[in-house]
Amino acid sequence: MMNLKFDQNGLIPVIAQDYRTGEVRMFAWANEEAVKKTLETGYAHYYSRSRGSIWKKGETSGELQRVVEVRVDCDEDALIYMVYQEKDVACHTGERNCFFRDIWGEKANKVLPFEVLQRLQDVIKSRIEEKKEGSYTYSLFLQGEDRVLQKFGEEAVESLIALKNGDPESIKAELSDMLYHMLLALTIRGVDISQVLEELCSRFK
């Protein structure tokens, strides 16, 4: 490990950030042993100041955090765990993440741009798995792969026309429709959007 700078209590702050969506899932503390256990096991470990002991996230709830990478800030006194949140709920309240309220105490439901593709595909998957009646997604899924691909093609053509015409509002609307149908096609093929983005990442030099 790098020469991490733990505080006077032997602790270092840790942010758990979702590898797939980019959202911040939670904040906690770790001591040196917790960091080592995280690296050794591949699952997030933290230090509970109230209990005075190390804990493995999700050990009792099943909400495990599989760690893809640990990053260190420039001063070496804070960490980020890049994680797969295995059951998609990080907060003990049942919320997706611990930062679910704004500064006024209101529920912060807005999906942010950097997470929207992954979150949208997750919704698409849930509509299909739940066989949700009245859902456009499930209705289109039932029509079969050829129909889904046809719709994707239609939306791609409409996107090209919008781009050619140059109207910003039409461009935003048509490309949003195209991306939705692309995600549905990927879902039917069993490909996660994160896999596509990882391929794109691999092309950076």
N, C-alpha and C positions, 0 to 999 in steps of 0.2 A: 504494500500500500504506500501511497504518498505519505508525507509527514503531516498527517491531519492535525489540526489545532482544536483540541477539545477544550471546553470551558473549565472553570475552576471546580465544577462538579464532575468532570470527566465526560461531559456530554457534547454532542454535536447535533445541530438541527438538520432534519431530513425532510425534503419534499418528495412525495410519491407522485410521479407524473405518468399518465397513461401513455403507453407506447403507441397504441393504435389511434387514439383521438387527440392526444396532446393536452387533454384537460388535466388540471391539478386535482388529484384525488384526495390527498390529505397531507397534514403536517404532523410530524412527531419528532421524538428525540431518540438518539442512539448513543451507546457508549462503544468503546473499542471492541468489546466482545460481541456486541450485537452486529456491528459492521462485519466482523470476521465471519460470524455465523451466516450472514446474508450472502457473503461471497462464497462460502463453503457449500451452502445448501442450494443457492439459487432462488431462495424465497426470502421475502422481506422480514427482517427482525428489527425490533425497536426496544427502547428502554422505557419502562413505565416509572415515572418519578413518584407517583402516588403509591405504587406497590413496591417500588425499590427492586424491580426485577426485569429481566429480559422477557419479551413476549414475541411470539411469531404471529404475524397478522393472519387472521382467519383460522387459527388452529382449532378453535371451538365452533366458529360460525361457518367455516368452509369458504369464507371470502378471502382466499389466499391471494397473495400478490407475487407472481413469478417475475423475478428481476432479470431484465434483459441486459441492463448496463447500469453502472454506478458512475455518476459524474461529480466532479469536485469543483467548487467555485474558485475564483482567482486568488482569494485569500486563504484557501484551504481550510475554511472554518464552517462550511456548509456543504451538504450533499443533496443530490437528486437521485432517487431510485427511479429508473425507467421501468415500468411494470406492466404486465398483463394482469388486470383485475379479473380473476377467473370467474366470478359469478356476477360481476358488473355492479356490485354495491360495495362501496368503500366505507361509508359512514355508519356508525352504530345506530343512527336514527332511521336507517333504511334508505337514505338518499344515495344517489350515485357517487357523490363526493361530499366532503365536509364543508365546502364553500358554496352552499346552496341558498344563501341569503345575501341581499345587497346591504349597503351601509345603513339603510333605513329599517332593516329587519324584514323586508319583503322577500318573498320567494323569487329567486333569480332563475327563471325557467328558460331564458333565451339561450338557444344553441349558437355557439360562436363559429365564425367562418372556418377556423382551422380544424374543427372537429366534425363539420356537417356531413361530409361524405361518408365517414365511418358510421356516424349516428344514424344517417338515413338508411344505410344498408342494414344496420341492426334492426330498424323498424320494419323494413321490407321482409327480413327473415322472420321476424315475429308474426307478421300478418299471415305469412304462408304456413308457418308451424302451427299457429292457432286456428287456421282455417276460418279466418275472421269474415263472417257474413257481412255483405254490404261494402266491403273494402275493394277499392279499385285495383289495388295490388293483387289481392287474392283472385278477383274476377279475371284479371288479365292472365295470371298464372294458370288458371284452369283452362284457358283457351289454348295453351300449349306453347312450346318454345318458338315455333315458326311465327306465331302471332306476336310474341314478345319481340323477336328480332325484326319483324316487319315494322312494328311501332318505333323501335329504336332507329331503324333506317329512315322512317318518315320524319322523325324529330331531328335527325342529323341533317336531312335535306332542308327542313324549315330553318334550322340554325344557320346553314350556309346562306340561305336567302336573306335572313335577317342581317347577317354580317355584310353581305353584299349591299343591302339597302342602307346600312349604317345608322339605323335608329337605335340609340343606346337602350331604350326601354324594351324594344322588341328583342334585341340581342340578349339581354338579361333573362327575359321570359323564356325564349326558345331554348337557350343553352341550359337553363335550369330543367326544362322538360326533358331535354336530351340526356342530361346527366342522370336524372331519375331512371329513365328507361335503360340506360347503360348499366346502372347498378342492379336493376332487376335481372337483366341478361347475365351479368356476372354471378348473381346469386343462384340462378338456375344452373349455371355451369359449375357451381361450387368453388368459385374464386372470390376471395375476400379482397376488397379494395386496398387493404393494407399491403397485400402481396404485389399489386400493381404499383403502388407507391414505392415499395421496397425496390422493385426492379428499376424504377426511375431514379431512386437514390443511388443505386449501384452505378449509374452512368455518370455521376459527378466525379470529376478528376481533381 
